[in-house]
């Protein structure tokens, strides 16, 4: 069972166990899953925590456990994130860049809502800065 962490808990504990990290979404924080066995990082929802560094610290710590994987699959499906979250997301990409330089195959799916050109462009900006390969996936709403 992957450890669960929520924003109201004290995040000085990483919330990481031998299987990974699971953070359930709240009104201001995204769903986050880091699966060590399968080398998967998922982040979905909205990210505007009051203390972004405190929220993202267990994520940074858990990603370190993927360093020895041959490949890492990353799925970013954020609908919104604030400036602090953007800086923290960039730090996630910096970790992934380090892994890629060490020979890890990093695959990133950047999901964005139909008609949300700003979110797609944000992904393109991250791709330009990091030189990591992004695949853009447009989400179409249910009718």
Rosetta silent file (secondary structure, phi, psi, omega in degrees, C-alpha in Angstrom):
SEQUENCE: XXXXXXXXXXXXXXXXXXXXXXXXXXXXXXXXXXXXXXXXXXXXXXXXXXXXXXXXXXXXXXXXXXXXXXXXXXXXXXXXXXXXXXXXXXXXXXXXXXXXXXXXXXXXXXXXXXXXXXXXXXXXXXXXXXXXXXXXXXXXXXX
SCORE:     score description
SCORE:     0.000 S_00000001
   1 L     0.000  127.081  177.992    0.000    0.000    0.000 S_00000001
   2 L   -73.622  134.867  179.076    1.390    3.385   -1.026 S_00000001
   3 E   -62.549  142.262  176.852    1.496    5.857    1.861 S_00000001
   4 E  -107.040  142.988  177.369   -1.110    8.607    1.740 S_00000001
   5 E  -133.205  141.310  170.758   -0.469   12.204    2.733 S_00000001
   6 L  -126.168  165.267 -171.210   -2.913   15.083    2.838 S_00000001
   7 L   -61.377  -29.153 -177.001   -2.266   18.803    3.161 S_00000001
   8 L   -77.343  -15.890  178.473   -3.443   18.993    6.751 S_00000001
   9 L   -75.384  160.687  172.883   -0.891   16.421    7.898 S_00000001
  10 L   -73.565  117.532 -175.521    2.563   17.393    9.002 S_00000001
  11 L   -91.332   14.774  173.963    4.568   16.964    5.857 S_00000001
  12 L   -68.521  -26.079  169.817    7.921   16.835    7.620 S_00000001
  13 L   -82.350  135.625 -172.006    7.439   13.089    7.255 S_00000001
  14 L   -70.355  -21.454 -176.827    7.913   12.290    3.600 S_00000001
  15 L    73.240   14.572 -177.143    4.904    9.984    3.327 S_00000001
  16 L  -101.819  132.717  170.432    7.104    7.674    1.281 S_00000001
  17 L  -122.234 -169.300 -175.214    7.210    3.934    1.817 S_00000001
  18 L   -67.007  -16.765 -178.797    8.840    1.168   -0.204 S_00000001
  19 L   -97.763  -28.729 -179.960    6.027    1.274   -2.788 S_00000001
  20 E   151.300 -155.902 -176.701    5.635    5.005   -3.339 S_00000001
  21 E  -134.992  137.970  175.053    3.709    8.112   -2.416 S_00000001
  22 E  -134.957  123.183  175.841    0.017    8.922   -2.726 S_00000001
  23 E  -119.230  117.880  178.263   -1.446   12.359   -2.000 S_00000001
  24 L   -74.716  147.088 -178.227   -5.207   12.648   -2.278 S_00000001
  25 L   -71.402  153.940  171.808   -6.492   15.889   -3.813 S_00000001
  26 L  -129.791 -171.673  178.782   -7.987   18.719   -1.809 S_00000001
  27 L   -61.736  -30.915 -174.596   -9.512   22.027   -2.790 S_00000001
  28 L  -118.126   -0.687 -177.816   -6.007   23.513   -3.180 S_00000001
  29 L  -129.169  149.261 -177.694   -3.760   20.523   -3.821 S_00000001
  30 L   -84.693  164.562  166.429   -3.546   18.005   -6.648 S_00000001
  31 E   -70.777  131.865  178.612   -3.748   14.246   -6.690 S_00000001
  32 E  -134.764  133.608  174.741   -0.164   12.968   -6.719 S_00000001
  33 E  -136.550  129.223  171.665    1.079    9.427   -7.158 S_00000001
  34 E  -122.451  114.233 -177.010    4.671    8.263   -7.347 S_00000001
  35 E  -107.028  110.920 -176.157    4.886    4.528   -7.969 S_00000001
  36 L   -67.652  -40.142 -175.577    8.382    3.152   -7.384 S_00000001
  37 L   -65.335  -43.732 -176.142    7.767   -0.293   -8.905 S_00000001
  38 L   -95.523   -5.958  179.586    6.355    0.982  -12.204 S_00000001
  39 L    64.911   46.757 -176.633    8.351    4.242  -12.386 S_00000001
  40 E  -118.916  136.673  171.770    5.255    6.434  -12.676 S_00000001
  41 E  -123.086  125.084  176.912    4.673   10.007  -11.533 S_00000001
  42 E  -125.314  138.708  174.182    1.138   11.405  -11.801 S_00000001
  43 E  -142.627  119.597 -175.684   -0.089   14.864  -10.856 S_00000001
  44 E  -139.236  145.391  175.264   -3.688   15.871  -11.604 S_00000001
  45 E   113.834 -141.195 -177.715   -6.078   18.599  -10.516 S_00000001
  46 E  -117.324  141.360 -179.127   -5.391   22.058   -9.118 S_00000001
  47 E  -130.377  101.886  174.714   -2.244   23.154   -7.307 S_00000001
  48 L  -147.781   54.013 -178.299   -2.323   26.268   -5.157 S_00000001
  49 L   -66.711  153.320  178.914   -1.276   25.103   -1.683 S_00000001
  50 L   -61.371  -38.783  179.736   -0.683   27.710    1.003 S_00000001
  51 L  -125.073   88.910 -175.009    2.864   26.451    1.488 S_00000001
  52 H   -60.250  -41.649 -179.499    4.041   25.051   -1.830 S_00000001
  53 H   -61.979  -45.509 -179.912    7.498   24.050   -0.637 S_00000001
  54 H   -62.402  -40.682  179.436    6.025   22.121    2.280 S_00000001
  55 H   -67.564  -43.659 -174.055    3.528   20.385   -0.003 S_00000001
  56 H   -80.814  -16.682 -177.923    6.076   19.470   -2.702 S_00000001
  57 H   -54.373  -48.115  178.294    8.880   18.297   -0.382 S_00000001
  58 H   -64.905  -25.501  176.775    7.600   14.698   -0.078 S_00000001
  59 H   -69.008  -48.311  177.656    7.174   14.648   -3.860 S_00000001
  60 H   -56.974  -45.203 -178.145   10.799   15.706   -4.401 S_00000001
  61 H   -64.386  -40.767 -178.040   11.946   13.122   -1.866 S_00000001
  62 H   -70.819  -33.974  179.493    9.919   10.308   -3.404 S_00000001
  63 H   -63.726  -30.164  177.346   11.129   11.067   -6.938 S_00000001
  64 H   -56.289  -29.508 -179.274   14.695   10.458   -5.745 S_00000001
  65 H   -71.596   -8.288  179.797   13.697    6.792   -5.393 S_00000001
  66 H   -94.253   -0.974 -173.125   13.198    6.557   -9.170 S_00000001
  67 L   -56.339  -32.957 -175.988   16.830    7.378   -9.963 S_00000001
  68 L   -91.845    1.546  179.788   17.771    3.749  -10.683 S_00000001
  69 L   -72.666  152.373  176.357   14.794    3.034  -12.969 S_00000001
  70 L   -81.173  -25.576  177.378   15.469    2.446  -16.676 S_00000001
  71 E  -148.182  151.307  178.572   12.387    4.482  -17.584 S_00000001
  72 E  -132.671  129.532  176.444   10.014    6.940  -15.920 S_00000001
  73 E  -105.721  126.056 -177.649    6.522    7.793  -17.144 S_00000001
  74 E  -119.902  130.412  177.197    5.217   11.205  -16.049 S_00000001
  75 E  -123.134  111.577  174.998    1.598   12.336  -16.426 S_00000001
  76 E  -105.230  115.223  179.280    0.847   15.995  -15.685 S_00000001
  77 E  -126.193   47.950 -177.151   -2.874   16.692  -15.865 S_00000001
  78 E   -81.626  138.173  176.841   -3.094   19.937  -13.954 S_00000001
  79 E   -87.774  -30.657 -177.968   -6.018   22.266  -14.608 S_00000001
  80 E  -159.042  144.347  167.616   -4.417   25.184  -12.765 S_00000001
  81 E  -149.520  146.007 -178.401   -1.289   25.921  -10.758 S_00000001
  82 L   -85.069  179.537 -175.667   -0.037   29.060   -9.064 S_00000001
  83 H   -61.916  -43.145  178.900    3.417   30.623   -9.330 S_00000001
  84 H   -61.999  -43.214  177.675    4.845   28.763   -6.340 S_00000001
  85 H   -63.128  -38.711  178.695    3.608   25.465   -7.744 S_00000001
  86 H   -59.318  -42.508  178.214    5.122   26.349  -11.138 S_00000001
  87 H   -64.028  -40.212  179.485    8.521   26.779   -9.493 S_00000001
  88 H   -69.571  -38.991  176.723    8.130   23.453   -7.706 S_00000001
  89 H   -62.859  -40.946  176.209    6.996   21.706  -10.896 S_00000001
  90 H   -59.833  -38.511  177.009   10.077   23.111  -12.609 S_00000001
  91 H   -64.946  -34.163  173.847   12.168   21.567   -9.812 S_00000001
  92 H   -61.388  -45.919  179.516   10.512   18.211  -10.562 S_00000001
  93 H   -63.349  -35.195  176.679   11.566   18.631  -14.191 S_00000001
  94 H   -62.859  -41.105  175.747   15.104   19.480  -13.080 S_00000001
  95 H   -60.257  -43.906 -178.600   15.223   16.176  -11.182 S_00000001
  96 H   -66.294  -35.553  175.804   13.972   14.379  -14.288 S_00000001
  97 H   -60.767  -43.171  178.065   16.604   16.138  -16.442 S_00000001
  98 H   -59.275  -45.869  179.012   19.296   14.811  -14.129 S_00000001
  99 H   -61.681  -42.770 -179.300   17.896   11.284  -14.494 S_00000001
 100 H   -61.807  -39.486  178.285   17.732   11.649  -18.297 S_00000001
 101 H   -65.479  -24.660  178.361   21.390   12.710  -18.383 S_00000001
 102 L   -88.813    4.476  175.691   22.192    9.531  -16.446 S_00000001
 103 L   101.086    2.890  177.882   20.484    7.424  -19.132 S_00000001
 104 L   -76.954  134.064  176.585   16.960    7.080  -17.735 S_00000001
 105 E   -80.544  111.230 -178.352   14.266    7.183  -20.437 S_00000001
 106 E  -107.271  123.397 -179.683   11.872    9.941  -19.298 S_00000001
 107 E  -119.239  125.900 -176.193    8.483   10.159  -21.018 S_00000001
 108 E  -120.113  124.402  170.353    6.158   13.065  -20.191 S_00000001
 109 E  -101.692  117.858  178.210    2.467   13.319  -21.061 S_00000001
 110 E  -104.247  107.713 -177.792    1.294   16.923  -20.633 S_00000001
 111 E   -93.471  142.221  177.937   -2.485   16.905  -20.508 S_00000001
 112 E  -146.329  152.655 -179.124   -4.526   20.037  -21.100 S_00000001
 113 E   -75.919  147.582  175.354   -8.196   20.790  -21.506 S_00000001
 114 L   -51.726  134.869  179.328   -9.663   21.453  -24.925 S_00000001
 115 L    75.335    2.995  178.732   -9.401   25.202  -25.661 S_00000001
 116 L   -97.135   73.600 -178.290   -6.866   25.756  -22.845 S_00000001
 117 H   -63.330  -31.543  179.738   -4.067   27.081  -25.022 S_00000001
 118 H   -62.299  -42.768 -179.640   -2.362   28.693  -22.021 S_00000001
 119 H   -68.451  -39.053  176.720   -1.850   25.341  -20.308 S_00000001
 120 H   -62.613  -44.936  179.634   -0.556   23.768  -23.508 S_00000001
 121 H   -63.655  -33.266  176.715    1.858   26.677  -24.001 S_00000001
 122 H   -63.347  -42.831  175.547    3.042   26.297  -20.410 S_00000001
 123 H   -60.859  -42.592  178.528    3.938   22.689  -21.192 S_00000001
 124 H   -62.587  -37.062  176.851    5.748   23.828  -24.333 S_00000001
 125 H   -64.033  -45.870  177.282    7.705   26.347  -22.237 S_00000001
 126 H   -59.928  -40.916  179.771    8.750   23.620  -19.787 S_00000001
 127 H   -63.544  -43.925  179.552    9.759   21.429  -22.731 S_00000001
 128 H   -61.913  -40.065 -177.812   11.838   24.243  -24.287 S_00000001
 129 H   -72.535  -41.090 -172.556   13.624   24.942  -21.013 S_00000001
 130 H   -93.032  -22.073 -175.130   14.290   21.323  -20.016 S_00000001
 131 L    63.597   19.910  172.903   14.728   19.687  -23.448 S_00000001
 132 L   -83.481  148.731  179.981   12.778   16.703  -22.131 S_00000001
 133 L   -78.594  123.831  178.031   10.403   15.067  -24.636 S_00000001
 134 E  -109.042  145.080  169.670    6.763   16.002  -24.042 S_00000001
 135 E  -117.062  128.033 -176.309    3.686   14.437  -25.597 S_00000001
 136 E   -97.094  126.217 -176.334    0.648   16.738  -25.564 S_00000001
 137 E  -120.698  114.591  179.316   -2.690   15.126  -24.795 S_00000001
 138 E   -85.058  126.628  176.140   -5.849   17.173  -25.267 S_00000001
 139 E   -91.837  126.105  178.279   -8.676   16.284  -22.886 S_00000001
 140 L  -102.575  128.411 -178.955  -12.101   16.623  -24.441 S_00000001
 141 L   -67.840  152.553  175.241  -14.973   17.140  -21.969 S_00000001
 142 L   -69.208  143.957  177.305  -17.846   14.698  -21.825 S_00000001
 143 L   -98.380    0.000    0.000  -21.021   15.880  -23.536 S_00000001
